[in-house]
Amino acid sequence: MNAKEIIARRIAQEVAPGSLVNLGIGLPTMVAQYVDKDNYVFFQSENGVIGVGGFPEGMENPSLTDAGGSFIGVLPGAAAFDSAFSFGLIRGGHLDMTILGGLQVDEQGHLANWIIPGKMVPGMGGAMDLVAGAKRVIVAMTHTAKGNAKLVKSLAFPITAERRVDLIVTEKAVIEPTEEGLLLKELGPGCTLDEVLSLTDATLIIPDDLPYMQI
């Protein structure tokens, strides 16, 4: 099982039946593959769709894309609307959850994910509204990038929103930002505490009881 599959499978356990969920581009879209279809979860795209489901193999329609511009499929009964209404849902606090990728998260639980200075990022902008407006924010990201820690003491990239995220899932750990700092809640499959600490720049709170992810 590769790192992204571990992350997606673990986050799928956080998705409540019947909830309205927005998935960020890239890794977060994998989460939908591991959510039980009998749970009737509604996936929303800020482009203006509720009822996103699967890749439309051979039936790609340029009018149906996600925020990153990738083709999406829709389920029977899906609803389509303009982006103004879609952002009204987000800003009005009607999304139960958003799952977003991350460039970095700092010791206070602040996310940076909307821009790399000097580079173009598809779909930039929506992440700010999603972090500010969704009832729960989960970050799906690999623990390191090119050997560099992504859980850092302070952000090197522009912050996405002042709001602290609710949970961070990497292939090495599950971490919950709290008032006291970043609480290490679970270790990834086959990972040791020393390994996680060596790959993390931020200070972690280590509980006495530290289970492994169950995926």
C-alpha positions as CSV (number, residue, x, y, z in Angstrom):
1,M,0.0,0.0,0.0
2,N,1.5,3.3,-1.0
3,A,1.6,6.5,1.1
4,K,-1.4,8.2,-0.6
5,E,-3.6,5.1,-0.3
6,I,-2.8,4.9,3.4
7,I,-3.8,8.5,3.9
8,A,-7.0,8.2,1.8
9,R,-8.1,5.0,3.6
10,R,-7.6,6.5,7.0
11,I,-9.4,9.8,6.2
12,A,-12.4,7.9,4.7
13,Q,-13.0,6.7,8.3
14,E,-13.7,10.3,9.3
15,V,-16.5,10.8,6.8
16,A,-19.9,10.5,8.5
17,P,-22.8,8.9,6.7
18,G,-25.1,11.4,4.9
19,S,-22.6,14.2,5.2
20,L,-21.8,17.0,2.6
21,V,-18.1,16.9,1.8
22,N,-15.8,18.9,-0.4
23,L,-12.7,17.3,-1.7
24,G,-9.6,19.3,-2.7
25,I,-7.7,18.5,-5.8
26,G,-5.2,15.7,-6.1
27,L,-4.7,13.3,-3.1
28,P,-8.0,14.3,-1.3
29,T,-10.1,13.1,-4.3
30,M,-8.8,9.5,-3.6
31,V,-10.8,9.5,-0.3
32,A,-14.1,9.0,-2.2
33,Q,-12.8,5.6,-3.4
34,Y,-12.8,4.3,0.2
35,V,-16.0,5.7,1.5
36,D,-18.8,3.1,1.8
37,K,-21.3,3.9,-1.0
38,D,-24.1,2.8,1.4
39,N,-23.3,5.7,3.6
40,Y,-24.8,8.1,1.0
41,V,-22.1,10.8,1.4
42,F,-22.7,13.8,-0.9
43,F,-19.5,15.1,-2.5
44,Q,-19.5,18.8,-3.6
45,S,-17.3,20.6,-6.0
46,E,-17.0,24.4,-5.7
47,N,-17.4,24.5,-9.5
48,G,-21.1,23.9,-8.8
49,V,-22.0,20.3,-8.3
50,I,-23.4,18.1,-5.5
51,G,-23.2,14.4,-6.3
52,V,-19.7,14.0,-7.7
53,G,-18.9,10.4,-8.2
54,G,-16.1,8.6,-10.0
55,F,-14.1,9.3,-13.1
56,P,-16.2,9.3,-16.3
57,E,-14.1,6.9,-18.3
58,G,-14.8,7.5,-22.0
59,M,-17.6,10.0,-21.1
60,E,-15.5,13.1,-20.2
61,N,-17.5,16.3,-20.5
62,P,-15.7,19.7,-20.5
63,S,-18.6,21.2,-18.5
64,L,-18.0,18.7,-15.7
65,T,-14.7,19.3,-14.0
66,D,-13.4,19.7,-10.4
67,A,-11.7,22.7,-9.0
68,G,-8.4,21.6,-10.5
69,G,-9.9,21.2,-14.0
70,S,-10.0,17.4,-14.0
71,F,-13.0,15.6,-15.5
72,I,-15.5,14.3,-12.9
73,G,-18.5,12.0,-13.1
74,V,-21.8,12.6,-11.4
75,L,-24.3,10.2,-9.7
76,P,-28.0,9.9,-10.5
77,G,-29.8,12.8,-8.8
78,A,-26.8,15.1,-8.8
79,A,-27.5,18.8,-8.6
80,A,-25.7,21.5,-10.7
81,F,-25.7,25.2,-10.0
82,D,-23.6,28.3,-10.5
83,S,-20.4,28.9,-8.6
84,A,-22.0,31.8,-6.7
85,F,-24.5,29.4,-5.1
86,S,-21.7,26.9,-4.6
87,F,-19.6,29.4,-2.7
88,G,-22.7,30.5,-0.8
89,L,-22.9,26.9,0.5
90,I,-19.3,27.1,1.6
91,R,-19.3,30.6,3.1
92,G,-22.7,30.0,4.7
93,G,-21.3,27.1,6.8
94,H,-23.3,24.3,5.1
95,L,-20.4,22.0,4.3
96,D,-19.9,19.3,7.0
97,M,-16.3,18.7,6.0
98,T,-13.6,19.6,3.6
99,I,-10.5,17.5,2.9
100,L,-7.6,19.5,1.5
101,G,-4.1,18.9,0.5
102,G,-1.3,20.8,2.2
103,L,2.1,22.2,1.5
104,Q,2.8,22.8,5.2
105,V,1.0,22.9,8.6
106,D,2.5,24.9,11.5
107,E,2.6,24.2,15.3
108,Q,-0.6,26.1,15.8
109,G,-2.4,24.0,13.2
110,H,-2.5,26.7,10.4
111,L,-2.5,25.4,6.9
112,A,-0.5,26.7,3.8
113,N,-1.8,25.2,0.6
114,W,-3.0,27.8,-1.8
115,I,0.1,29.0,-3.6
116,I,3.8,28.4,-4.0
117,P,5.3,31.9,-4.6
118,G,6.3,32.2,-8.2
119,K,4.3,29.2,-9.5
120,M,0.8,28.8,-10.9
121,V,-1.6,26.6,-8.8
122,P,-4.9,25.3,-10.4
123,G,-8.0,26.2,-8.5
124,M,-6.3,28.7,-6.2
125,G,-8.7,30.7,-4.0
126,G,-11.3,28.1,-3.0
127,A,-9.2,26.7,-0.2
128,M,-9.4,30.0,1.7
129,D,-13.2,29.9,1.7
130,L,-13.2,26.1,2.5
131,V,-11.0,26.4,5.5
132,A,-12.9,29.4,6.8
133,G,-16.4,28.0,6.1
134,A,-16.5,24.2,6.5
135,K,-17.6,22.7,9.8
136,R,-14.6,20.4,9.8
137,V,-11.2,20.7,8.0
138,I,-9.0,17.7,7.4
139,V,-5.6,17.9,5.8
140,A,-4.4,15.0,3.6
141,M,-0.7,15.3,2.9
142,T,2.5,13.2,2.7
143,H,4.6,13.7,5.8
144,T,7.6,15.1,3.9
145,A,8.3,16.6,0.4
146,K,11.6,16.0,-1.2
147,G,13.0,15.1,2.2
148,N,11.7,18.2,3.9
149,A,9.2,18.1,6.8
150,K,5.8,19.5,6.1
151,L,4.8,19.8,9.8
152,V,6.8,22.9,10.7
153,K,7.3,25.3,13.5
154,S,6.3,28.3,11.3
155,L,5.0,28.4,7.7
156,A,7.4,29.2,4.9
157,F,4.5,29.6,2.4
158,P,1.5,32.0,2.6
159,I,-1.1,31.0,5.2
160,T,-4.5,29.8,3.8
161,A,-6.7,31.0,6.7
162,E,-6.4,32.1,10.3
163,R,-8.6,29.2,11.3
164,R,-6.8,26.1,12.8
165,V,-7.5,22.9,10.9
166,D,-9.2,20.0,12.8
167,L,-7.1,17.0,11.8
168,I,-3.9,16.1,9.8
169,V,-3.4,12.7,8.3
170,T,-0.1,11.6,6.7
171,E,1.2,8.2,5.9
172,K,3.3,8.4,9.1
173,A,0.8,9.8,11.6
174,V,-2.6,11.2,12.6
175,I,-2.3,14.5,14.4
176,E,-4.8,16.8,16.0
177,P,-4.1,20.5,16.5
178,T,-5.2,21.5,20.0
179,E,-5.0,24.7,22.1
180,E,-1.8,23.1,23.7
181,G,-0.2,22.2,20.4
182,L,-0.1,19.3,17.9
183,L,-1.3,16.1,19.5
184,L,0.1,12.9,18.0
185,K,-2.9,10.5,18.0
186,E,-1.8,7.5,15.9
187,L,1.3,6.1,14.2
188,G,1.2,5.0,10.5
189,P,1.6,1.4,9.6
190,G,5.0,0.1,10.5
191,C,6.2,3.5,11.7
192,T,8.0,4.1,15.0
193,L,7.7,7.2,17.2
194,D,11.4,8.0,16.6
195,E,10.9,7.9,12.8
196,V,7.9,10.3,13.1
197,L,9.8,12.7,15.3
198,S,12.8,12.6,13.0
199,L,10.7,13.6,10.0
200,T,8.8,16.4,11.9
201,D,10.1,19.9,12.5
202,A,7.1,20.9,14.7
203,T,6.9,20.0,18.3
204,L,4.5,17.2,19.0
205,I,2.6,16.3,22.2
206,I,3.1,12.6,22.8
207,P,0.4,10.7,24.7
208,D,1.2,7.7,26.9
209,D,-1.1,5.5,24.8
210,L,-0.2,5.7,21.1
211,P,-2.0,3.3,18.8
212,Y,-1.4,2.4,15.2
213,M,-3.7,3.4,12.4
214,Q,-6.3,0.8,11.6
215,I,-6.8,0.7,7.9
